[in-house]
Amino acid sequence: MSAWQGAPPAYARRRRHTGRTLLIVFVVIVGLLIAADRIGLYIAERTAADTIQSSQHLPSRPDVDIAGFPFLTQLATGKSDKITVTAQNVPIDKSAKVLTLSRVQVVLHQVTASRSFDHFHADTADAQATITYAELSNALGIDVSYAGDGRIRAAKTITVLGQSVQAAISTEPRLVNGALGFGKTSINGLDRLSGDIATALDKIFDLHIPLKGIPFGVRVQSLHMDSVGAQIGLTGSDLSFDTKKS
């Protein structure tokens, strides 16, 4: 006969009650720890966002996502494997006021942070930035759209001998010494245009738009066009964010 079979009914009920109580206490403690972890994460992400906005002079607070669970162990060690920062409407080189990046997403790797997140450092970073066609049109002074195959197009109406002629222009955006340049420009209906007008049209894309002054300390590495706009790949290393250095 087992100990349970020989135990008085009241004793068995007390054992079961104690077991349920311990289980409930355990679940409550785990729930409180998880809640504390999530609250700590929320506060840290908000503080980190404020630090980045201040140090990088962003027009609005970015979204910050600190990867990994639990967060409190990261807070205790001051280290995180990955932090993702997403910012909207980020100006490039404010002094020139040439372009605004509609979206920048920066992934920081191997991050060391203070407990207050008013200072943190990333060993490396990779980023993706987008320049929409609306913003690119503003910079170029002519409406442009995606033409497919990595090219963009624009249309311009020209008056030739009293007649209006619409010329379609297409070109291939490319990186030129860290700037946004254009090449392989072609003009449809070129045979109907005089040499001077064709030359003037060709010069619409005969320029370089600087891609300097991008926040976060990242630098341009690649460029490709899609239906949304210009997609710019960036990278950086040894990056520090500190409200005291803003």
Buried (B, 14 or more C-beta within 10 A) or exposed (E): EEEEEEEEEEEEEEEEEEEEEEEEEEEEEEEEEEEEBBEBBEBBBEBBBBBBBBBBEBEEBBEBBBBEEBBBEBBEEEBBEBBBBBBBEBBBBEEEEBBBBBBBBBBBBBBBBEEEBBBBBBEBBBBBBBBBBEBBBBBBEBBBBBBEEBBBBBBBEBEEEEEEBEBBBBBBBBBBEEBBBBEEBEBEBBEBBEEEBBEEBBEBBEEEBBBEBBBBBBBBBEBEBEEEBBBBBBBBEEBEBBBEEE
